[in-house]
Amino acid sequence: MPDVMPCPTGQPLDQPVEQPKERAGRWALLRRLPLRQILCLLPLLVVGYWVVQHRSLIGSGARQMFTANPYWLLTAVATTGLGWVAVSFARQGTVLERLPARRLFATQFAAGAANHLLPSGIGASAVNIRFMTGCGLPPARSSAALALYFLAEATTRVGLLVVLLLVFPQALRLGPLLPESVSGMVVAGAVVAAGALVAGVALIRPVRRIVVRFLRTAMADARSLHMRPSRALALWGGSLAFPLLQAAGLVAVALALELEVRPAHVMLAYLAATAVAAVVPSPGGIGSVDAALVIALVAAGAPVEAATSTVLAYRFITVWLPLIPGALVLGGLVRSKIV
């Protein structure tokens, strides 16, 4: 027989069994940790890491503005701030309940910093869902409101792009930049991805059940919202104003740096670049949006150096300048349990 007999707890008899008091003490120690304070500092630490990693890019963007027209740069800053107001209106338009306006605006400002933590807008989406559930909305309705916002924003953005392409059909000359084989591969990849997504939803029963339940909730909420003119106006007006303000900011930076491209063509370049970059999952669009904007401005007739300078200055104003304040606001919202 073995020297040590097993006990019912699975531990040898010569080892002390963990007492309930010891376990309770460990849980009490964990509860005493300032977890919420740690979570408040986490966004600032991550954003600080991002700033250090991209310090050369930030410095290049800041240097581009030293020789620029300050009034047009202030215009770009103003359009960036108004963009958060437009998003706040659009978010309010996705729910019937009245959301607290100040906290809603602060949440959109903080969502910009959260967007740098996760790719493809997941950070901003998580912040907004937490905010809406904190306002008393069930998780299903919060998710439906988020989907409605993305649908309205994508519809208005693509609609503006189509209108400008019809009005200025020769504004973008992508032929020398993107060979037909590359364009064909992009289109084929998009079709294959869409087909795989549809097939997955159709063939996997649990996924199909979740999607159908979600679509029913979303459609019911959308019908109710469009019976309220104020909500419909906030949704579609904010969704339309947001890309217009973003494009106007790029136009203001282009005018500040005396970029020799027509303002309407700059707006078209912005809408085309952001539509393409939306399919590339990168945190905050770092890299994907920058490259797409440079290519689009070059296709609109700008020299490569001037297009790069314009994009660096624009991204400095819209991304890097509000990053630290946004992280501070996000930490404050986490601490106050708003998100």
VENURVEN-V348714 format. One record per residue. N is the residue number from 0. RES is the residue in one letter. SS is DSSP state (H for helix, E for strand, - for the rest). Layout:
n=N res=RES ss=SS
n=N res=RES ss=SS
//
This chain:
n=0 res=M ss=-
n=1 res=P ss=-
n=2 res=D ss=-
n=3 res=V ss=-
n=4 res=M ss=-
n=5 res=P ss=E
n=6 res=C ss=-
n=7 res=P ss=-
n=8 res=T ss=-
n=9 res=G ss=-
n=10 res=Q ss=-
n=11 res=P ss=E
n=12 res=L ss=-
n=13 res=D ss=-
n=14 res=Q ss=-
n=15 res=P ss=-
n=16 res=V ss=-
n=17 res=E ss=-
n=18 res=Q ss=-
n=19 res=P ss=H
n=20 res=K ss=H
n=21 res=E ss=H
n=22 res=R ss=H
n=23 res=A ss=H
n=24 res=G ss=H
n=25 res=R ss=H
n=26 res=W ss=H
n=27 res=A ss=H
n=28 res=L ss=H
n=29 res=L ss=H
n=30 res=R ss=H
n=31 res=R ss=H
n=32 res=L ss=-
n=33 res=P ss=-
n=34 res=L ss=H
n=35 res=R ss=H
n=36 res=Q ss=H
n=37 res=I ss=H
n=38 res=L ss=H
n=39 res=C ss=H
n=40 res=L ss=H
n=41 res=L ss=H
n=42 res=P ss=H
n=43 res=L ss=H
n=44 res=L ss=H
n=45 res=V ss=H
n=46 res=V ss=H
n=47 res=G ss=H
n=48 res=Y ss=H
n=49 res=W ss=H
n=50 res=V ss=H
n=51 res=V ss=H
n=52 res=Q ss=H
n=53 res=H ss=-
n=54 res=R ss=H
n=55 res=S ss=H
n=56 res=L ss=H
n=57 res=I ss=H
n=58 res=G ss=H
n=59 res=S ss=H
n=60 res=G ss=H
n=61 res=A ss=H
n=62 res=R ss=H
n=63 res=Q ss=H
n=64 res=M ss=-
n=65 res=F ss=-
n=66 res=T ss=-
n=67 res=A ss=-
n=68 res=N ss=-
n=69 res=P ss=H
n=70 res=Y ss=H
n=71 res=W ss=H
n=72 res=L ss=H
n=73 res=L ss=H
n=74 res=T ss=H
n=75 res=A ss=H
n=76 res=V ss=H
n=77 res=A ss=H
n=78 res=T ss=H
n=79 res=T ss=H
n=80 res=G ss=H
n=81 res=L ss=H
n=82 res=G ss=H
n=83 res=W ss=H
n=84 res=V ss=H
n=85 res=A ss=H
n=86 res=V ss=H
n=87 res=S ss=H
n=88 res=F ss=H
n=89 res=A ss=H
n=90 res=R ss=H
n=91 res=Q ss=H
n=92 res=G ss=-
n=93 res=T ss=-
n=94 res=V ss=-
n=95 res=L ss=-
n=96 res=E ss=-
n=97 res=R ss=-
n=98 res=L ss=-
n=99 res=P ss=-
n=100 res=A ss=H
n=101 res=R ss=H
n=102 res=R ss=H
n=103 res=L ss=H
n=104 res=F ss=H
n=105 res=A ss=H
n=106 res=T ss=H
n=107 res=Q ss=H
n=108 res=F ss=H
n=109 res=A ss=H
n=110 res=A ss=H
n=111 res=G ss=H
n=112 res=A ss=H
n=113 res=A ss=H
n=114 res=N ss=-
n=115 res=H ss=-
n=116 res=L ss=-
n=117 res=L ss=-
n=118 res=P ss=E
n=119 res=S ss=-
n=120 res=G ss=-
n=121 res=I ss=H
n=122 res=G ss=H
n=123 res=A ss=H
n=124 res=S ss=H
n=125 res=A ss=H
n=126 res=V ss=H
n=127 res=N ss=H
n=128 res=I ss=H
n=129 res=R ss=H
n=130 res=F ss=H
n=131 res=M ss=H
n=132 res=T ss=H
n=133 res=G ss=H
n=134 res=C ss=-
n=135 res=G ss=-
n=136 res=L ss=-
n=137 res=P ss=-
n=138 res=P ss=H
n=139 res=A ss=H
n=140 res=R ss=H
n=141 res=S ss=H
n=142 res=S ss=H
n=143 res=A ss=H
n=144 res=A ss=H
n=145 res=L ss=H
n=146 res=A ss=H
n=147 res=L ss=H
n=148 res=Y ss=H
n=149 res=F ss=H
n=150 res=L ss=H
n=151 res=A ss=H
n=152 res=E ss=H
n=153 res=A ss=H
n=154 res=T ss=H
n=155 res=T ss=H
n=156 res=R ss=H
n=157 res=V ss=H
n=158 res=G ss=H
n=159 res=L ss=H
n=160 res=L ss=H
n=161 res=V ss=H
n=162 res=V ss=H
n=163 res=L ss=H
n=164 res=L ss=H
n=165 res=L ss=H
n=166 res=V ss=H
n=167 res=F ss=-
n=168 res=P ss=-
n=169 res=Q ss=-
n=170 res=A ss=-
n=171 res=L ss=-
n=172 res=R ss=-
n=173 res=L ss=-
n=174 res=G ss=-
n=175 res=P ss=-
n=176 res=L ss=-
n=177 res=L ss=-
n=178 res=P ss=-
n=179 res=E ss=H
n=180 res=S ss=H
n=181 res=V ss=H
n=182 res=S ss=H
n=183 res=G ss=H
n=184 res=M ss=H
n=185 res=V ss=H
n=186 res=V ss=H
n=187 res=A ss=H
n=188 res=G ss=H
n=189 res=A ss=H
n=190 res=V ss=H
n=191 res=V ss=H
n=192 res=A ss=H
n=193 res=A ss=H
n=194 res=G ss=H
n=195 res=A ss=H
n=196 res=L ss=H
n=197 res=V ss=H
n=198 res=A ss=H
n=199 res=G ss=H
n=200 res=V ss=H
n=201 res=A ss=H
n=202 res=L ss=H
n=203 res=I ss=-
n=204 res=R ss=H
n=205 res=P ss=H
n=206 res=V ss=H
n=207 res=R ss=H
n=208 res=R ss=H
n=209 res=I ss=H
n=210 res=V ss=H
n=211 res=V ss=H
n=212 res=R ss=H
n=213 res=F ss=H
n=214 res=L ss=H
n=215 res=R ss=H
n=216 res=T ss=H
n=217 res=A ss=H
n=218 res=M ss=H
n=219 res=A ss=H
n=220 res=D ss=H
n=221 res=A ss=H
n=222 res=R ss=H
n=223 res=S ss=H
n=224 res=L ss=H
n=225 res=H ss=H
n=226 res=M ss=-
n=227 res=R ss=-
n=228 res=P ss=H
n=229 res=S ss=H
n=230 res=R ss=H
n=231 res=A ss=H
n=232 res=L ss=H
n=233 res=A ss=H
n=234 res=L ss=H
n=235 res=W ss=H
n=236 res=G ss=H
n=237 res=G ss=H
n=238 res=S ss=H
n=239 res=L ss=H
n=240 res=A ss=H
n=241 res=F ss=H
n=242 res=P ss=H
n=243 res=L ss=H
n=244 res=L ss=H
n=245 res=Q ss=H
n=246 res=A ss=H
n=247 res=A ss=H
n=248 res=G ss=H
n=249 res=L ss=H
n=250 res=V ss=H
n=251 res=A ss=H
n=252 res=V ss=H
n=253 res=A ss=H
n=254 res=L ss=H
n=255 res=A ss=H
n=256 res=L ss=-
n=257 res=E ss=-
n=258 res=L ss=-
n=259 res=E ss=-
n=260 res=V ss=-
n=261 res=R ss=-
n=262 res=P ss=H
n=263 res=A ss=H
n=264 res=H ss=H
n=265 res=V ss=H
n=266 res=M ss=H
n=267 res=L ss=H
n=268 res=A ss=H
n=269 res=Y ss=H
n=270 res=L ss=H
n=271 res=A ss=H
n=272 res=A ss=H
n=273 res=T ss=H
n=274 res=A ss=H
n=275 res=V ss=H
n=276 res=A ss=H
n=277 res=A ss=-
n=278 res=V ss=-
n=279 res=V ss=-
n=280 res=P ss=-
n=281 res=S ss=-
n=282 res=P ss=E
n=283 res=G ss=-
n=284 res=G ss=-
n=285 res=I ss=-
n=286 res=G ss=-
n=287 res=S ss=H
n=288 res=V ss=H
n=289 res=D ss=H
n=290 res=A ss=H
n=291 res=A ss=H
n=292 res=L ss=H
n=293 res=V ss=H
n=294 res=I ss=H
n=295 res=A ss=H
n=296 res=L ss=H
n=297 res=V ss=H
n=298 res=A ss=H
n=299 res=A ss=-
n=300 res=G ss=-
n=301 res=A ss=-
n=302 res=P ss=-
n=303 res=V ss=H
n=304 res=E ss=H
n=305 res=A ss=H
n=306 res=A ss=H
n=307 res=T ss=H
n=308 res=S ss=H
n=309 res=T ss=H
n=310 res=V ss=H
n=311 res=L ss=H
n=312 res=A ss=H
n=313 res=Y ss=H
n=314 res=R ss=H
n=315 res=F ss=H
n=316 res=I ss=H
n=317 res=T ss=H
n=318 res=V ss=H
n=319 res=W ss=H
n=320 res=L ss=-
n=321 res=P ss=-
n=322 res=L ss=H
n=323 res=I ss=H
n=324 res=P ss=H
n=325 res=G ss=H
n=326 res=A ss=H
n=327 res=L ss=H
n=328 res=V ss=H
n=329 res=L ss=H
n=330 res=G ss=H
n=331 res=G ss=H
n=332 res=L ss=H
n=333 res=V ss=H
n=334 res=R ss=H
n=335 res=S ss=-
n=336 res=K ss=-
n=337 res=I ss=-
n=338 res=V ss=-
//
